[in-house]
């Protein structure tokens, strides 16, 4: 939940730095539970940002306050002398997330088994309260997330082209 939560994305303001991150102008609660490429890209952006944050030993709580309050990309450039864009750092995060996916699969963790319970997804839906009769398609969301990462949409296994992005790593 910490690498793809909609609330964190909505306050992250990543779209102000990352060219491909969908812009959020309001808190669209209803739309957050729809299977869509935009929601999958938001989850991907969260994942990549989280991997960069973890990779530099950063604090996810601080990062969740928004890129304007925790400018990790600027700090990385200042500390390293690099002049990389936010997109370049997010690509590093994408590579880390892809490696994590490959590691899990190699060690017998089937990606579709690594999901929230049906009950949390509203199956069966609650009968009363603000979430009465609400449910979402967690498997559809997972498949769309895998698609925007360039992984196989049915298995979650990174495709050959996604693995090629890793460069110089033995893929066997």
Secondary structure, DSSP 8 states (H G I E B T S, - for coil): -TTT-HHHHHHH-GGGT-TTS---SS--TGGGGS--HHHHHHHHHHHHHHHHHHHTT--HHHHTT-TTTS-HHHHHHHHH-----HHHHHHHHHHHHHHHHHHHHHTT--GGGSS--TTTTTSS-BSSSTTBT----HHHHHHHHHHHHTB-TTT--B-HHHHHTT-SS---
